[in-house]
Amino acid sequence: MANNLKKGVFSSILLLVKNLSDKLIGLVSTLILARILAPEDFGIIAIATLVMGLLDVLSETGASSYLLKEDTIDDQKVNTTWTLNLLLKSALSVLLVICSPFVVSFYDDPRIHNVLLAFAAVFCFKAFKNPGLFYLSRSQSYGKQVQVGLIAKVASVGAAVGTAIVFQSYWALVIGQAVNSLFVVIGSYIISNYRPALQLTNVKAQLAFSIWMIPQAIAGYARTQLDTFIVSSQFGQSVLGSYHTMKYVAFIPSSHILLPLSWPFLVEIRAVKHDKPLFLKRALGSSLLLLGVSIPFTVILFTQSQTVTWFLLGAQWLEYHYILGLFSLLIPAFVLTNEANRLLVIYGMTKQLFFVDLLRSTIVYTSIFIIGFESIDEFIVNFVFVEAGLALIYYLIVVWRYFGINTMARCVGYFTLFSAIALLNHTIAEFVLQNDLGHQVLQAAVYSLVFVVGFIICLVATNSVLKRHSQEWEYLSSLVARITNPVLTKLSSTKN
């Protein structure tokens, strides 16, 4: 038992390292390519990625979930999964080839045609990945899989950047994905001796399991990508490329910092879900911590969007810096949505979660078209404020449902307090920078330093007062202590 636990913990660490490494390598790749390629290049690839994302959703059979949920697996089940995946992806690849002229006609850009054909070939080729990896995953043997994944990611980045430097073409992004798929597929046969065979013996059981997964995947895809589709159909490739890239950069704090930071809290909160006072204390305390971390990112990206865009992406993207600023307003909205979703998941309300996503998507896009928009600026403003407003309402409704109206009222007070603290420190930072420091990066750095230090001081002072009267602030104080104490202890031992 102890060995299994140790192996499980080690496997989790390996997967976490792979996830963070993939994101870091992907981020570096995007920032490098953004300085070489034009926004229009990213727009062409964004259209192709939008189409391929839909194919990924339509090919989602839930194979991994099915095999991992089974008490035992054998070659028949594994081969059936592999065959089903191969047939489905091959059929969808052929369908894409047939339909690609219609996509080209819709966007009125012939360059998309060859890109779609290349993506169709890559999409089909990925289906040949060795299903023997399922056996490795079942035994929690992730070491070699992580190595192959990292090697493939580094190779793909090298190929993409090299091609971009030499040819300065959007084909660099296509080649990067092709190289990644090549390394993953070939690597899967190197690390596993298993050899698949065409077989459909277990197909009925697998289709019965996955029948509801495709509708759910389509709903999730629509929620996350429908805005990109609207932009792609209403505006040019240059605007689309800028929109797609700025959205990615703006959500880096959410996906790379806030989401991983929330994972440990989920375990603590789930463990006390039957103890309502303790559950309330931990749920709201972790929400306050995550919200407190998110606000500095939002304020800095919003107020310094021009400098951040120039520093990360280059001068050719400055025309669209406001997109980064507007999308940064959704970082706290991400926290509220994630926290509300977490409460529903803990209580097993996954079906309700699906309908909530569907309802929110319907409200967001119906509102946008009712309000109307004539430019990309108006579209983004409408999208951001409707999405942020719904996130706030959604979180407050979930809190009211599980903790009562008094707790919901306290949350409204806390949000108002955070907003006031942010506005106060923004004003202080602007006052400090009344005199021009001569360089925009230095100006942004000083603003960020003044704001973050002031914001932390205000939160510490607020916490010292409220923790005596509020359990969630007391828990927040203990969380901060658990994070900072090991660092302070390490620094103290180093000095000694």
C-alpha positions in Angstrom: 0.0 0.0 0.0 2.8 2.4 1.0 4.6 1.6 -2.3 1.5 2.3 -4.3 0.9 5.6 -2.6 4.6 6.6 -3.1 4.3 5.6 -6.8 1.1 7.6 -7.2 2.6 10.7 -5.6 5.7 10.4 -7.9 3.5 9.9 -10.9 1.5 13.0 -10.0 4.7 15.0 -9.7 5.9 13.8 -13.1 2.7 14.8 -14.7 2.7 18.2 -13.0 6.3 18.8 -14.2 5.3 17.8 -17.8 2.3 20.1 -17.7 4.3 23.1 -16.4 7.1 22.3 -18.8 4.8 22.1 -21.8 3.2 25.4 -20.9 6.5 27.1 -20.4 7.9 25.8 -23.6 4.7 26.8 -25.5 4.8 30.3 -24.0 8.5 30.8 -25.0 7.7 29.5 -28.4 4.7 31.9 -28.9 6.7 34.9 -27.7 9.6 34.1 -30.0 7.4 33.5 -33.0 5.4 36.6 -32.3 8.5 38.7 -32.9 9.3 37.0 -36.2 5.8 36.4 -37.8 3.1 39.0 -38.5 -0.3 39.0 -36.8 -1.8 37.9 -40.1 0.2 34.7 -40.0 -1.2 33.8 -36.6 -4.7 34.6 -38.0 -4.4 32.0 -40.8 -3.3 29.4 -38.3 -6.0 30.4 -35.9 -8.6 29.7 -38.5 -7.1 26.3 -39.2 -6.8 25.6 -35.4 -10.5 26.5 -35.0 -11.5 23.9 -37.6 -9.1 21.3 -36.2 -10.5 21.9 -32.7 -13.9 21.0 -33.9 -12.6 17.8 -35.4 -10.9 17.0 -32.1 -14.2 17.4 -30.4 -16.1 15.2 -32.9 -13.5 12.5 -32.5 -13.7 12.5 -28.7 -14.7 8.9 -27.8 -13.5 9.0 -24.2 -11.1 6.2 -24.9 -8.7 7.1 -22.1 -11.5 7.6 -19.5 -13.1 4.3 -20.6 -9.9 2.2 -20.3 -8.9 3.9 -17.0 -12.3 3.3 -15.4 -12.3 -0.4 -16.3 -11.2 -2.8 -13.5 -9.1 -4.8 -15.9 -8.1 -4.2 -19.5 -6.9 -6.6 -22.2 -5.7 -6.5 -25.8 -9.3 -6.7 -27.1 -10.3 -3.5 -25.3 -7.1 -1.7 -26.1 -7.2 -2.7 -29.8 -10.9 -1.7 -30.1 -10.1 1.7 -28.7 -7.2 2.2 -31.1 -9.2 1.0 -34.1 -12.2 3.1 -33.3 -10.0 6.2 -32.9 -8.2 5.4 -36.1 -11.4 4.9 -38.2 -13.0 8.0 -36.8 -10.1 10.3 -37.3 -9.4 9.0 -40.7 -13.0 9.6 -41.7 -12.9 13.1 -40.3 -9.6 13.8 -42.1 -11.2 12.8 -45.4 -14.2 14.9 -44.6 -12.0 17.9 -43.9 -10.2 17.5 -47.3 -13.6 17.4 -49.0 -14.9 20.4 -47.1 -11.8 22.6 -47.2 -12.8 24.4 -50.4 -16.0 25.6 -48.5 -13.8 26.9 -45.6 -11.6 28.7 -48.1 -14.7 30.2 -49.8 -16.2 31.3 -46.4 -13.0 33.1 -45.4 -12.1 34.2 -49.0 -8.4 33.2 -48.4 -6.9 30.5 -50.7 -3.9 30.2 -48.4 -6.0 28.3 -45.8 -6.6 25.4 -48.2 -3.0 23.9 -48.1 -2.8 24.6 -44.4 -6.0 22.6 -43.8 -4.7 19.7 -45.9 -1.5 19.6 -43.9 -3.4 19.7 -40.6 -5.7 16.9 -41.9 -2.7 14.7 -42.6 -1.3 15.5 -39.1 -4.6 14.8 -37.5 -4.9 11.4 -39.1 -1.3 10.5 -38.4 -1.8 11.2 -34.7 -4.4 8.4 -34.5 -1.6 5.8 -35.1 -0.1 6.5 -31.6 0.7 3.3 -29.8 -2.3 2.3 -27.5 0.2 0.3 -25.4 0.7 3.6 -23.5 -2.6 2.8 -21.8 -0.9 -0.1 -20.1 1.9 2.2 -18.9 -0.6 4.7 -17.6 -2.6 2.0 -15.8 0.6 0.9 -14.0 1.5 4.6 -13.3 4.7 4.4 -15.4 4.8 7.9 -16.7 8.6 8.5 -16.8 9.2 7.6 -20.4 6.0 9.2 -21.6 7.0 12.4 -20.0 10.4 12.2 -21.6 8.9 11.6 -25.1 6.5 14.5 -24.6 9.2 16.9 -23.6 11.5 15.9 -26.4 8.6 16.3 -28.9 7.8 19.7 -27.5 11.4 21.0 -27.7 11.8 19.5 -31.2 8.6 21.1 -32.4 9.6 24.5 -31.0 13.0 24.2 -32.6 11.5 23.3 -36.0 9.0 26.1 -35.8 11.4 28.8 -34.8 14.0 27.7 -37.3 11.5 27.7 -40.1 10.2 31.1 -39.1 13.7 32.6 -39.0 14.5 31.3 -42.5 11.2 31.7 -44.3 9.2 34.1 -42.1 6.0 32.3 -43.0 3.0 30.9 -41.2 4.1 27.5 -42.3 6.5 27.6 -39.4 3.5 27.0 -37.1 2.3 24.1 -39.3 5.7 22.4 -39.3 6.0 22.8 -35.6 2.8 20.8 -35.0 3.8 18.2 -37.6 7.2 17.6 -35.9 5.5 17.3 -32.5 3.1 14.7 -33.8 6.0 12.8 -35.5 8.0 12.6 -32.3 5.0 11.6 -30.2 3.9 8.8 -32.5 7.3 7.3 -33.2 8.3 7.7 -29.5 5.2 5.8 -28.4 6.4 2.7 -30.3 10.0 3.1 -28.9 8.9 3.2 -25.2 6.2 0.4 -25.5 6.7 -3.0 -27.1 3.0 -3.4 -27.6 1.9 -3.6 -31.2 -1.8 -2.8 -32.0 -4.1 -4.7 -34.4 -7.4 -3.7 -36.1 -10.2 -5.0 -33.9 -13.8 -4.0 -33.0 -14.7 -6.7 -30.6 -15.6 -4.3 -27.7 -17.0 -1.5 -29.8 -20.6 -1.6 -28.4 -19.4 -1.1 -24.8 -17.1 1.7 -25.7 -19.7 3.6 -27.7 -22.3 3.2 -24.9 -19.8 4.8 -22.5 -18.9 7.7 -24.8 -22.3 8.5 -26.2 -22.7 11.6 -24.0 -19.2 12.7 -24.1 -19.3 14.2 -27.6 -22.3 16.5 -26.8 -20.5 17.7 -23.7 -17.3 18.3 -25.6 -19.1 20.2 -28.3 -20.8 22.4 -25.7 -17.4 23.1 -24.0 -15.8 23.8 -27.4 -18.6 26.3 -28.3 -18.2 28.1 -25.0 -14.4 28.6 -25.4 -14.1 29.1 -29.2 -17.3 30.7 -30.4 -15.9 34.2 -29.8 -12.9 33.3 -32.0 -15.2 32.0 -34.7 -17.2 35.3 -34.7 -14.0 37.3 -34.9 -12.7 35.1 -37.7 -15.9 35.5 -39.7 -16.4 39.3 -39.1 -12.8 40.6 -39.3 -9.6 40.0 -41.2 -6.8 37.6 -40.5 -4.6 40.2 -39.0 -7.3 41.2 -36.4 -8.0 37.5 -35.7 -4.3 36.7 -35.2 -4.0 39.6 -32.8 -7.2 38.6 -31.0 -6.1 35.0 -30.7 -2.6 35.8 -29.4 -3.6 38.6 -27.0 -6.3 36.4 -25.5 -3.6 33.7 -25.0 -1.2 36.1 -23.3 -3.9 37.6 -21.1 -4.9 34.2 -19.8 -1.3 33.1 -18.9 -1.8 34.2 -15.3 -5.0 32.2 -15.1 -3.8 29.0 -16.8 -0.1 29.0 -15.6 -0.5 30.4 -12.1 -4.0 30.6 -10.6 -5.2 27.2 -11.9 -2.2 25.2 -10.5 -2.4 27.3 -7.3 -6.0 26.2 -6.8 -5.3 22.4 -7.1 -4.1 21.8 -3.5 -7.1 23.7 -2.1 -9.5 21.3 -3.9 -8.1 18.4 -1.8 -8.4 20.3 1.5 -12.0 21.5 0.7 -13.2 18.2 -0.5 -12.0 16.5 2.7 -14.4 18.6 4.9 -17.4 18.9 2.6 -19.7 17.3 5.3 -18.5 19.8 7.9 -20.3 22.9 6.8 -18.7 25.5 9.0 -15.2 24.2 8.2 -16.1 23.8 4.5 -17.3 27.4 4.4 -14.2 28.6 6.0 -11.8 26.8 3.6 -13.9 27.5 0.5 -14.2 31.3 1.0 -10.6 31.6 2.4 -9.1 30.0 -0.7 -11.3 32.1 -3.0 -10.1 35.3 -1.3 -6.5 34.2 -1.7 -6.9 33.4 -5.4 -8.8 36.7 -6.0 -6.1 38.6 -4.1 -3.4 37.1 -6.4 -5.5 37.8 -9.5 -6.1 41.5 -9.0 -2.5 42.7 -9.4 -2.2 40.8 -12.7 -5.4 42.4 -13.9 -4.5 46.0 -13.0 -0.9 45.8 -14.3 -2.0 44.2 -17.6 -4.8 46.6 -18.0 -2.9 49.8 -17.2 0.4 48.8 -18.8 -1.0 46.8 -21.8 1.0 48.9 -24.3 4.4 48.3 -22.6 3.7 44.6 -21.9 2.7 44.1 -25.6 5.9 45.8 -26.8 8.1 43.9 -24.4 6.6 40.4 -24.9 5.5 40.5 -28.6 7.2 43.3 -30.3 6.3 46.6 -32.0 4.2 45.1 -34.8 1.6 44.1 -32.2 1.2 47.5 -30.5 -1.8 48.4 -32.6 -3.8 45.7 -30.7 -2.5 46.3 -27.2 -5.9 47.3 -26.0 -7.1 43.7 -26.6 -4.7 42.5 -24.0 -5.9 45.1 -21.5 -9.5 44.2 -22.0 -9.0 40.5 -21.7 -7.0 41.0 -18.5 -10.4 42.0 -16.8 -11.5 38.4 -17.1 -8.7 37.1 -14.8 -10.8 37.7 -11.6 -13.8 36.3 -13.6 -11.8 33.1 -14.2 -11.2 32.8 -10.5 -14.8 33.2 -9.6 -16.0 30.8 -12.3 -13.4 28.2 -11.3 -14.3 28.5 -7.6 -18.0 28.1 -8.3 -17.4 25.1 -10.6 -15.2 23.6 -7.9 -18.1 23.7 -5.4 -20.4 22.0 -7.8 -17.9 19.3 -8.6 -17.2 18.6 -4.9 -20.9 18.0 -4.4 -21.1 15.8 -7.6 -23.2 18.3 -9.6 -21.5 17.6 -12.9 -24.8 17.4 -14.9 -25.8 20.8 -13.5 -22.3 22.1 -14.4 -22.9 21.1 -18.1 -26.2 23.0 -18.2 -24.7 26.1 -16.5 -22.0 26.2 -19.2 -24.7 25.9 -21.9 -26.8 28.6 -20.3 -23.9 31.0 -19.8 -22.8 30.6 -23.4 -26.3 31.2 -24.7 -26.6 34.4 -22.5 -23.2 35.7 -23.5 -23.6 35.4 -27.3 -27.3 36.3 -27.4 -26.4 39.5 -25.4 -23.5 40.4 -27.7 -25.7 40.1 -30.8 -28.6 42.0 -29.2 -26.3 44.8 -28.1 -24.6 44.7 -31.5 -21.1 45.6 -32.6 -19.5 47.3 -35.6 -15.8 46.9 -34.7 -13.5 44.5 -32.9 -13.3 47.0 -30.1 -17.0 47.0 -29.5 -17.2 43.2 -29.7 -14.4 42.7 -27.1 -15.9 45.3 -24.7 -19.3 43.6 -24.9 -17.9 40.1 -24.6 -15.6 40.9 -21.6 -18.2 42.8 -19.6 -21.1 40.3 -20.2 -18.7 37.4 -19.4 -17.3 39.1 -16.2 -20.8 40.1 -15.0 -22.1 36.5 -15.5 -19.1 35.1 -13.6 -19.8 37.3 -10.6 -23.5 36.5 -10.7 -22.8 32.7 -11.1 -20.4 32.7 -8.1 -22.8 34.6 -5.8 -25.7 32.3 -6.7 -23.6 29.2 -5.9 -22.4 30.8 -2.6 -26.0 31.7 -1.8 -27.2 28.1 -2.6 -24.6 26.4 -0.4 -23.9 28.9 2.4 -26.9 31.3 2.6 -27.7 34.9 1.8 -25.6 36.3 4.6 -22.4 34.7 3.3 -23.3 36.0 -0.2 -23.6 39.5 1.2 -20.2 39.2 2.9 -18.7 38.2 -0.4 -20.2 41.3 -2.1 -18.5 43.3 0.7 -15.2 41.6 0.2 -15.3 42.2 -3.6 -16.0 45.9 -3.0 -13.2 46.0 -0.5 -10.7 44.4 -3.0 -11.9 46.9 -5.7 -11.3 49.9 -3.4 -7.9 48.7 -2.4 -6.9 48.2 -6.0 -8.2 51.7 -6.9 -6.3 53.3 -4.0 -3.0 51.7 -5.0 -3.5 52.5 -8.7 -4.0 56.2 -7.6 -0.8 56.0 -5.5 1.2 54.4 -8.3 0.0 57.1 -10.8 0.9 59.8 -8.3 4.5 58.4 -7.9 4.9 58.4 -11.7 3.9 62.0 -12.2 7.4 62.6 -13.5 8.4 60.8 -16.7 11.1 58.2 -16.0 12.3 58.3 -19.6 11.7 54.7 -20.6 8.3 52.9 -20.9 9.7 49.6 -19.4 11.1 51.4 -16.4 7.9 53.3 -16.1 5.8 50.1 -16.1 8.2 48.3 -13.7 8.0 51.1 -11.1 4.2 51.3 -11.5 4.0 47.5 -10.9 6.3 47.6 -7.9 4.5 50.4 -6.2 1.1 48.9 -6.9 2.0 45.3 -5.8 3.8 46.5 -2.6 0.9 48.8 -1.7 -1.7 46.2 -2.5 0.1 43.6 -0.3 0.4 46.1 2.6 -3.3 46.9 2.4 -4.3 43.2 2.4 -2.0 42.4 5.3 -3.5 45.3 7.3 -7.1 44.3 6.3 -6.4 40.6 7.2 -5.0 41.6 10.6 -8.3 43.3 11.5 -10.8 40.9 9.8 -9.2 37.6 10.9 -10.4 38.3 14.5 -14.0 38.5 13.3 -14.1 36.2 10.2 -13.2 32.5 9.9 -12.4 32.8 6.2 -9.9 35.5 6.8 -8.4 33.5 9.6 -8.0 30.6 7.2 -6.6 33.0 4.6 -4.0 34.0 7.2 -3.0 30.4 7.8 -2.7 29.7 4.0 -0.3 32.7 3.6 1.7 31.5 6.6 2.0 28.0 5.2 3.2 29.4 1.9 5.7 32.0 3.3 7.0 30.2 6.4 9.1 27.6 4.5 10.6 30.4 2.4 11.4 32.5 5.4 12.9 29.5 7.2 15.1 28.7 4.3 16.3 32.3 4.0 17.0 32.3 7.7 19.0 29.1 7.6 21.0 30.4 4.6 22.0 33.5 6.5 23.1 31.5 9.5 
